[in-house]
Amino acid sequence: MFVVIAMVLGCILIGCGEKAKSSVKTGIIGAMDEEVDTLKQELKNVKVTDIGRMEFYEGNLDGEDVVIVKCGIGKVNAGACAQVLITSFGVDRIINTGVAGSLDASIDIGDFVVSTDAVQHDFDLTAIGNQKGELDGIGSVSLPADETMMANAVSAIRECAPEVNVFEGRVCTGDQFISSDEQKRNITSEFGGLCCEMEGGAIAQICYQNNVPFVIIRAISDKADGSATVDYPTFEKEAAARCASIVHYMVTNK
C-alpha cells in the first residue's frame, strides 16, 4: 500500500508523460513521518529549514519545485505549518496527504477520499449565536477545495491505484481521534462528511485566508468506530504510504 500511495502522489503532482517544468511551487503537508518520508526520499537538490520545530524539505521532485513537511498531529500544528509554507516559502498551492477514519458505511479501509470541502467539527460558538462549525471572521462552516486540484487528485488515484475506490466529498476535522459510534454519529448528523481526521480543516482555513488553493487527500485507515483503535495501528502505515505515492504522481503529472 505504501508503494501505491507514493505512486498516486507522484501522479497527482506531475502527471503522466513528458512535460516542461512548471513555475508552480507546491507545499505538501503530512502529519506523520510515514505520510511524507517516501516523498522526501525522492527529492533532489534538497535544502532543509527548521522553523517552529518543523523541518521543511525544499527541493525538486521530478522537475517540480516542492516543499515537503511533517507538521505533527492536530489543527494548531497544521495551521501553523500551512502559514509558514505560504509566508516563508511562497508556495502556490498546498496538498494535505495522510490517513483518515471513514464516516460513511460505503467507504472501506484502503479506499480514498478527495476533499470537495472541509469543516472543523469541534469548532463551536453556538452559545453566542453562531452555527456549529461556523468560523469566526469567515462566516462560513465549510471551505471549498480547489476544483482543478480535486480533479487532478482523482485522476491520479485512478491512474496509480485503479483497484481502489475513490470518493469525493467533505472532510471533517477536529482535535479528536474518533473511535466510537457515538462520536461518529454526532459528526455525521451535524456535518455529513465522508471521513474524519485532525489537520485538513485547519489547513483549509489558512489557505482560504491567504487565497491559496488546496486539496486534502486521505487514505482510509479505520472506520472511526469501536474498531478504530485496532484497525488504525494495523493499516495506518500502509494507507499513509499509498497516499504519498498518489501525491507524487499528482504533482509530477499535471
C-alpha positions, 0 to 999 in steps of 0.5 A, spaced: 500 500 500 505 504 501 508 503 494 501 505 491 500 511 495 507 514 493 505 512 486 498 516 486 502 522 489 507 522 484 501 522 479 497 527 482 503 532 482 506 531 475 502 527 471 503 522 466 508 523 460 513 528 458 512 535 460 516 542 461 517 544 468 512 548 471 513 555 475 508 552 480 511 551 487 507 546 491 507 545 499 505 538 501 503 537 508 503 530 512 502 529 519 506 523 520 513 521 518 510 515 514 505 520 510 511 524 507 518 520 508 517 516 501 516 523 498 522 526 501 526 520 499 525 522 492 527 529 492 533 532 489 537 538 490 534 538 497 535 544 502 532 543 509 529 549 514 527 548 521 522 553 523 517 552 529 520 545 530 518 543 523 523 541 518 521 543 511 524 539 505 525 544 499 527 541 493 525 538 486 521 532 485 521 530 478 522 537 475 517 540 480 519 545 485 516 542 492 516 543 499 515 537 503 513 537 511 511 533 517 507 538 521 505 533 527 498 531 529 492 536 530 489 543 527 494 548 531 500 544 528 497 544 521 495 551 521 501 553 523 505 549 518 500 551 512 502 559 514 509 558 514 509 554 507 505 560 504 509 566 508 516 563 508 516 559 502 511 562 497 508 556 495 502 556 490 498 551 492 498 546 498 496 538 498 494 535 505 496 527 504 495 522 510 490 517 513 483 518 515 477 514 519 471 513 514 464 516 516 460 513 511 458 505 511 460 505 503 467 507 504 472 501 506 479 501 509 484 502 503 479 506 499 480 514 498 477 520 499 478 527 495 476 533 499 470 537 495 470 541 502 472 541 509 469 543 516 472 543 523 467 539 527 469 541 534 469 548 532 463 551 536 460 558 538 453 556 538 452 559 545 453 566 542 449 565 536 453 562 531 452 555 527 456 549 529 462 549 525 461 556 523 468 560 523 469 566 526 471 572 521 469 567 515 462 566 516 462 560 513 462 552 516 465 549 510 471 551 505 471 549 498 477 545 495 480 547 489 476 544 483 482 543 478 486 540 484 480 535 486 480 533 479 487 532 478 487 528 485 482 523 482 485 522 476 491 520 479 488 515 484 485 512 478 491 512 474 496 509 480 491 505 484 485 503 479 483 497 484 481 502 489 475 506 490 475 513 490 470 518 493 469 525 493 466 529 498 467 533 505 472 532 510 471 533 517 476 535 522 477 536 529 482 535 535 479 528 536 481 521 534 474 518 533 473 511 535 466 510 537 459 510 534 457 515 538 462 520 536 461 518 529 454 519 529 454 526 532 459 528 526 455 525 521 448 528 523 451 535 524 456 535 518 455 529 513 462 528 511 465 522 508 471 521 513 474 524 519 481 526 521 485 532 525 489 537 520 485 538 513 480 543 516 485 547 519 489 547 513 483 549 509 482 555 513 489 558 512 489 557 505 482 560 504 485 566 508 491 567 504 487 565 497 491 559 496 488 553 493 488 546 496 486 539 496 486 534 502 487 527 500 486 521 505 487 514 505 482 510 509 485 507 515 479 505 520 472 506 520 472 511 526 468 506 530 469 501 536 474 498 531 478 504 530 483 503 535 485 496 532 484 497 525 488 504 525 495 501 528 494 495 523 493 499 516 495 506 518 502 505 515 500 502 509 494 507 507 499 513 509 504 510 504 499 509 498 497 516 499 504 519 498 505 515 492 498 518 489 501 525 491 507 524 487 504 522 481 499 528 482 504 533 482 509 530 477 503 529 472 499 535 471 
